[in-house]
Amino acid sequence: MSGPPRADNRPPYARVAGHYRDLISAGSLRPGDLLPSIKTLSTEWGISTATADRAMRLLREEKLVQGIPGVGTEVMAHPISLSSGAERHDRSSRTQSSWGAGEKSSDHTGGIVDAPEDVAHVLGISPGDDVIRRSRVYRDDHGIVAHSTSWIPAEFARAGAVPALARSERLRGGLSLDLIAKATGRRVAKRLDEESARIATADDLELLELEPGTVAAILVLTASFVDDDGELLEYGVDLGAPGRTRLTTSEVPR
């Protein structure tokens, strides 16, 4: 059984923006709907009007809402979002769930397999060596969001560390990295994220449940999670479904 949700340590403006971003993503707020006024947000969230305005400004920068003089802040039509494995890890750290707003996961598989050449190179093992492969499909109201695969050193399924990693079932109590940390004390200290695009291969089409022969561009998002000793804990590969859009926002130092 999982514990209580972890504290959300984001700044107040980011929490407010995140709340409405999730409502928009889930379809609870639809294009044309109006968000509360700055004064109302300030009162309901117990924040200053400047903080409330900063939250709305962030959503405007992300092209999720627009300000209409004399009317208010209106939800815009927006691209269908795609979360990376790194973002799912961050989300799990806050909420103990990797799901985005309106998402569910299915088709969970797990087992020890022979390492493919590209995965073996990343993990620093020989092709054909044992490796844990876990996969799942994320879906929302629009269909498949992404097919996600985690490649994990086989040692973590042995000696009673986290045997559930090699089972075809949804993990309980957090993501694989959470369970590894609880069982071994080894935690993520550094993460390397990469994004690339390619025309979907036949294997990609099958994993994303697309018709054979479909010509589609997809995003491939990878994340390497490393511990304090520089040892790789997990290598994640997400195949984003066609039509999904990646959107990230960063604070710029002034």
Residue pairs with C-beta under 8 A, 6 or more apart in sequence:
1 172
1 173
2 96
2 172
2 173
2 174
3 96
3 173
5 94
5 95
5 96
6 93
6 94
6 95
6 96
7 94
8 15
8 94
9 94
10 18
10 94
12 45
12 47
12 51
12 55
13 47
13 51
13 52
13 54
13 55
13 58
14 55
14 58
15 45
16 41
16 45
16 47
16 51
16 52
16 55
17 55
17 56
17 58
17 59
20 29
20 35
20 55
20 59
20 64
20 65
21 59
21 62
21 64
21 101
22 100
22 101
23 29
23 101
24 64
24 65
24 75
24 78
25 81
25 100
25 101
25 102
26 101
26 102
27 102
27 141
29 35
29 75
30 75
31 75
31 76
31 77
31 78
32 74
32 75
33 74
33 75
34 71
34 72
34 73
34 74
34 75
35 41
35 56
35 59
35 65
35 72
35 73
35 74
35 75
36 44
37 72
37 73
38 49
38 52
38 53
38 56
39 49
39 52
41 47
41 52
41 55
41 56
42 48
42 49
42 51
42 52
45 52
56 65
56 67
56 73
58 249
59 65
59 73
60 66
60 67
60 73
61 249
62 247
62 249
63 76
63 78
63 247
64 75
64 76
64 78
65 73
65 74
65 75
65 76
66 73
66 74
66 76
67 73
67 74
68 74
79 244
79 245
79 247
80 142
80 243
80 244
80 245
81 100
81 244
81 245
81 246
81 247
82 145
82 146
82 219
82 221
82 240
82 241
82 244
82 245
82 246
83 91
83 100
83 138
83 145
83 146
84 193
84 195
84 221
84 223
84 238
84 246
85 148
85 150
85 221
85 222
85 223
85 236
85 237
85 238
86 191
86 193
86 221
86 223
86 236
88 98
88 100
88 148
88 175
89 98
89 175
89 177
89 188
89 191
89 223
89 225
91 97
91 98
91 99
91 100
92 98
92 174
92 175
92 177
92 178
96 173
96 174
96 178
98 105
98 175
99 105
99 138
100 138
100 140
100 145
102 140
102 141
103 138
103 139
103 140
103 145
104 138
104 139
104 140
105 136
105 137
105 138
105 139
105 170
106 136
106 137
106 139
107 135
107 136
107 137
108 134
108 135
108 136
108 168
108 169
108 170
108 171
109 133
109 134
109 135
109 136
109 168
110 132
110 133
110 134
110 135
110 164
110 165
110 166
110 167
110 168
110 169
111 132
111 133
111 166
111 167
111 168
112 130
112 131
112 132
112 133
112 154
112 157
112 166
113 130
113 131
113 132
113 133
114 127
114 128
114 129
114 130
114 131
115 123
115 125
115 126
115 127
115 128
115 129
115 130
115 131
115 151
116 127
117 127
119 131
119 151
119 235
120 126
120 127
120 128
120 129
120 131
122 151
122 224
122 232
122 235
123 131
123 151
123 153
123 232
123 235
124 232
125 131
125 153
129 154
130 154
131 151
131 152
131 153
131 154
132 150
132 151
132 152
132 153
132 154
132 156
132 157
132 165
132 166
133 149
133 150
133 151
133 152
134 149
134 150
134 152
134 165
134 176
135 147
135 148
135 149
135 150
136 147
136 148
136 170
137 144
137 146
137 147
137 148
137 207
138 144
138 145
138 146
138 147
138 148
139 145
143 241
144 208
144 209
144 241
145 240
145 241
145 244
146 221
146 238
146 239
146 240
146 241
146 244
147 207
147 208
147 238
147 239
148 236
148 237
148 238
148 239
149 236
149 237
149 238
150 176
150 234
150 235
150 236
151 234
151 235
151 236
151 237
152 165
152 176
152 180
152 233
152 234
152 235
153 232
153 233
155 161
156 162
156 165
156 180
156 183
156 184
157 163
157 165
157 166
161 180
161 183
161 184
162 176
162 179
162 180
162 183
164 171
164 172
164 179
165 171
165 176
165 179
165 180
171 179
173 179
173 182
174 182
176 234
177 187
177 188
177 225
177 233
177 234
180 186
180 233
180 234
181 187
181 188
186 227
186 228
186 231
186 233
187 227
187 228
188 225
188 226
188 227
188 233
189 226
189 227
189 228
190 225
190 226
191 223
191 224
191 225
191 226
192 223
192 224
192 226
193 221
193 222
193 223
194 221
194 222
194 223
195 219
195 220
195 221
195 222
195 246
196 219
196 220
197 217
197 218
197 219
197 220
198 217
198 218
198 220
199 215
199 216
199 217
199 218
200 208
200 210
200 214
200 215
200 216
200 217
200 218
200 239
200 242
202 212
204 210
204 218
204 239
205 211
205 212
205 213
205 214
205 216
206 212
207 239
208 218
208 239
208 241
208 242
210 216
210 242
216 242
217 242
218 239
218 240
218 241
218 242
219 239
219 240
219 244
219 246
220 237
220 238
220 239
220 240
221 237
221 238
221 240
221 246
222 235
222 236
222 237
222 238
223 235
223 236
224 232
224 234
224 235
224 236
225 232
225 233
225 234
225 235
225 236
226 232
226 233
227 233
240 246
